[in-house]
């Protein structure tokens, strides 16, 4: 759980790889949240580096603009987290 949403790991049944899925709830509820969501998505698509998770897919389960609420980001899975201290 973080400031921008909740993340879990999942198995992609098509590619048979482990992925991370981030749920962004109401990312466009105001201008600040919208800018953060757009910036995150844009940067993840631009960067191609082994230490930066790449964006594999993005989708919303809602079928109409009126229902639109959540965005899911499917990303490369990382085996660690930044808060872990690897030098102990």
SULDAHU-V206307 format. One record per residue. N is the residue number from 1. RES is the residue in one small letter. SS is DSSP state (2 for helix, 1 for strand, 0 for the rest). PHI is phi in degrees with one decimal (999 if undefined). NEAR is the number of other C-alpha atoms within 10 Angstrom. Layout:
# SULDAHU-V206307
n=<N & N>
res=<RES & RES>
ss=<SS & SS>
phi=<PHI & PHI>
near=<NEAR & NEAR>
This chain:
# SULDAHU-V206307
n=<1 & 2 & 3 & 4 & 5 & 6 & 7 & 8 & 9 & 10 & 11 & 12 & 13 & 14 & 15 & 16 & 17 & 18 & 19 & 20 & 21 & 22 & 23 & 24 & 25 & 26 & 27 & 28 & 29 & 30 & 31 & 32 & 33 & 34 & 35 & 36 & 37 & 38 & 39 & 40 & 41 & 42 & 43 & 44 & 45 & 46 & 47 & 48 & 49 & 50 & 51 & 52 & 53 & 54 & 55 & 56 & 57 & 58 & 59 & 60 & 61 & 62 & 63 & 64 & 65 & 66 & 67 & 68 & 69 & 70 & 71 & 72 & 73 & 74 & 75 & 76 & 77 & 78 & 79 & 80 & 81 & 82 & 83 & 84 & 85 & 86 & 87 & 88>
res=<x & x & x & x & x & x & x & x & x & x & x & x & x & x & x & x & x & x & x & x & x & x & x & x & x & x & x & x & x & x & x & x & x & x & x & x & x & x & x & x & x & x & x & x & x & x & x & x & x & x & x & x & x & x & x & x & x & x & x & x & x & x & x & x & x & x & x & x & x & x & x & x & x & x & x & x & x & x & x & x & x & x & x & x & x & x & x & x>
ss=<0 & 0 & 0 & 0 & 0 & 1 & 1 & 1 & 1 & 1 & 1 & 1 & 0 & 0 & 0 & 0 & 1 & 1 & 1 & 1 & 1 & 1 & 1 & 1 & 1 & 0 & 0 & 0 & 0 & 0 & 2 & 2 & 2 & 2 & 2 & 2 & 2 & 2 & 2 & 2 & 2 & 2 & 2 & 2 & 2 & 2 & 0 & 0 & 0 & 0 & 0 & 0 & 0 & 0 & 1 & 1 & 1 & 1 & 1 & 0 & 0 & 0 & 0 & 0 & 0 & 0 & 0 & 0 & 0 & 1 & 1 & 1 & 1 & 1 & 1 & 1 & 0 & 0 & 0 & 0 & 0 & 0 & 0 & 0 & 0 & 0 & 0 & 0>
phi=<999 & -141.7 & -65.6 & -97.5 & 158.3 & -114.7 & -124.6 & -139.3 & -99.0 & -151.4 & -100.9 & -80.2 & -73.8 & -81.9 & -91.2 & 58.1 & -121.5 & -81.8 & -127.1 & -107.5 & -119.5 & -107.4 & -98.5 & -104.2 & -90.6 & 50.5 & -68.1 & -116.0 & -71.9 & -152.6 & -63.2 & -63.4 & -64.0 & -63.1 & -63.9 & -64.1 & -63.7 & -60.7 & -61.4 & -62.4 & -63.3 & -62.6 & -65.6 & -64.2 & -77.1 & -78.8 & -79.7 & -136.7 & -143.9 & -63.4 & -98.6 & -121.6 & -64.6 & -89.4 & -86.4 & -92.8 & -164.0 & -142.8 & -155.6 & -129.5 & -77.5 & -72.7 & -99.6 & -139.1 & -64.0 & -64.8 & -86.2 & -52.7 & -146.9 & -115.7 & -125.6 & -112.3 & -108.9 & -98.4 & -126.9 & -62.0 & -88.1 & -109.2 & -83.3 & -145.7 & -128.0 & -66.1 & -75.1 & -75.9 & -94.9 & -89.6 & -105.1 & -78.6>
near=<9 & 8 & 6 & 16 & 15 & 13 & 17 & 12 & 15 & 13 & 13 & 12 & 8 & 6 & 8 & 8 & 11 & 15 & 18 & 20 & 22 & 20 & 21 & 20 & 15 & 16 & 20 & 18 & 10 & 9 & 10 & 10 & 14 & 14 & 13 & 14 & 17 & 13 & 12 & 13 & 16 & 12 & 13 & 17 & 14 & 10 & 13 & 12 & 9 & 8 & 8 & 12 & 17 & 19 & 21 & 14 & 13 & 14 & 11 & 14 & 11 & 12 & 8 & 9 & 7 & 7 & 9 & 14 & 16 & 16 & 20 & 18 & 18 & 23 & 20 & 18 & 17 & 14 & 5 & 8 & 8 & 6 & 6 & 8 & 7 & 8 & 4 & 4>
